[in-house]
């Protein structure tokens, strides 16, 4: 099943929308005609979004997180473009760690919520990669009880979600 993502604002009646930015969202973003969109094989890049729920205590250790990023970048055959960035937040807004690594083909980011033991990760790259490698490494390092996943073929309008039968094996390009 392929689906077009929709914004919440599109579901609201026009008279209930007061914010001008939300009104623009309601009218929709400019989109290429379906005939002009790229196929997954021609996509501009892959964007993997993962919500990891009920992770183990490794999410509270900056050295473990840096080791995970280093191993992931090697496993995906990617190259760092900048220094690894990792910062701890501990205030009234929340407690956790945010980590970020620019790579030559885009970025990898992860945000950890210590209180809820959850993690949220983006891997975006114009270089094709196998998302199963990322998922396996998350399971190995952080042992989440559950993962919610979306995989986006950028510039195609195709979003593969958790309800899709063939998951990430729908194309031979990954």
C-alpha positions in Angstrom: 0.0 0.0 0.0 1.4 3.4 -1.0 -0.1 6.5 0.5 0.3 10.3 0.3 0.9 11.9 3.6 -1.7 14.4 4.7 -1.4 17.2 7.1 -3.9 17.6 10.0 -4.8 21.1 8.7 -6.3 19.5 5.5 -9.0 17.8 7.7 -10.2 21.0 9.3 -13.0 23.1 7.9 -11.7 26.4 6.4 -13.7 28.5 8.9 -11.9 26.8 11.8 -8.4 27.6 10.5 -7.3 31.1 11.7 -3.5 30.8 11.4 -2.3 32.0 7.9 0.4 29.4 7.7 -2.0 26.6 8.5 -4.4 28.0 5.9 -1.6 27.6 3.3 -1.0 24.0 4.5 -4.8 23.4 4.1 -4.6 24.5 0.5 -1.8 22.0 0.0 1.8 22.2 -1.0 2.7 22.6 -4.7 3.3 19.1 -6.0 4.6 17.8 -9.3 2.1 16.0 -11.4 2.3 12.2 -10.8 3.7 11.8 -14.4 6.6 14.2 -13.5 7.6 12.5 -10.3 10.6 10.2 -10.1 10.4 6.5 -9.6 12.0 5.0 -6.5 15.0 4.0 -8.7 15.4 7.7 -9.7 14.6 9.1 -6.3 16.6 12.0 -4.9 17.4 10.1 -1.8 16.2 7.9 1.0 14.8 9.2 4.3 14.3 6.6 7.0 12.3 7.8 10.1 12.2 5.5 13.2 10.4 5.9 16.5 12.0 3.5 19.0 9.9 2.7 22.1 11.0 1.4 25.4 14.7 1.2 24.8 17.4 0.0 27.2 19.7 2.1 29.3 22.3 2.6 26.6 20.4 5.7 25.4 21.8 7.5 28.5 25.5 7.0 27.6 27.1 9.4 25.1 30.0 7.0 24.4 27.6 4.2 23.5 25.7 6.5 21.2 28.9 7.7 19.5 30.0 4.1 19.0 26.6 3.3 17.5 26.9 6.2 15.0 30.4 5.2 14.1 29.4 1.6 13.5 26.3 2.6 11.6 28.2 4.9 9.2 30.7 2.2 8.5 28.0 -0.5 8.0 26.2 1.8 5.5 29.5 2.6 3.7 29.0 6.3 4.3 31.6 9.0 5.2 31.4 11.6 8.0 31.5 15.2 6.8 31.8 16.8 10.2 32.7 16.0 13.8 30.1 13.9 15.7 27.8 16.2 17.8 26.2 15.0 21.0 24.6 17.1 23.7 22.7 16.2 26.9 19.6 18.1 27.9 18.4 18.0 31.5 15.9 20.7 32.3 12.2 21.3 32.9 11.5 20.7 29.2 12.9 17.2 29.3 15.9 14.9 29.8 17.8 13.1 27.2 20.5 13.2 24.5 20.5 14.6 21.0 23.1 13.3 18.5 23.9 14.4 15.0 26.4 13.5 12.3 26.6 15.1 8.9 27.7 12.7 6.2 28.9 13.5 2.7 25.4 12.5 1.4 23.3 14.3 4.1 22.8 13.5 7.8 22.0 11.0 10.6 20.2 12.4 13.7 18.9 10.7 16.8 17.1 12.1 19.9 16.7 10.1 23.1 14.1 10.7 25.8 15.6 9.4 29.1 12.3 9.6 31.0 10.3 7.6 28.5 13.2 5.5 27.3 12.3 6.3 23.7 14.5 7.3 20.7 13.7 9.1 17.4 16.0 8.7 14.5 16.4 10.1 10.9 18.7 8.7 8.3 18.6 10.9 5.2 21.0 10.2 2.3 21.0 10.8 -1.5 23.1 7.6 -1.5 20.9 4.6 -1.5 21.1 2.4 1.6 19.4 -0.7 3.0 17.2 0.4 5.9 17.2 -3.1 7.3 20.9 -2.5 8.3 19.8 0.5 10.4 16.9 -1.4 12.0 19.1 -4.4 12.9 21.8 -2.1 14.4 19.2 -0.2 16.5 17.9 -3.6 17.8 21.5 -4.7 18.6 22.6 -1.5 20.4 19.4 -0.2 22.0 17.0 -3.2 22.2 13.7 -1.3 21.7 10.5 -3.2 22.5 8.8 -1.6 19.4 9.8 0.4 16.4 7.5 2.5 14.2 9.1 3.1 10.8 8.5 5.1 7.7 10.7 5.1 4.6 10.5 7.9 2.1 11.7 7.9 -1.4 12.4 11.6 -1.7 11.0 13.5 -4.7 8.7 10.6 -5.6 5.6 11.0 -3.4 6.1 7.5 -2.1 6.1 6.8 1.6 6.4 3.2 2.7 4.9 2.7 6.1 4.5 -0.1 8.7 1.3 -1.4 7.0 3.0 -2.1 3.7 3.1 -5.8 2.9 6.5 -6.0 1.4 8.2 -3.5 3.7 11.5 -2.4 2.2 11.8 -5.2 -0.3 9.4 -3.6 -2.7 12.2 -2.5 -4.9 15.5 -4.1 -5.8 17.3 -0.8 -5.5 17.9 -1.1 -1.8 
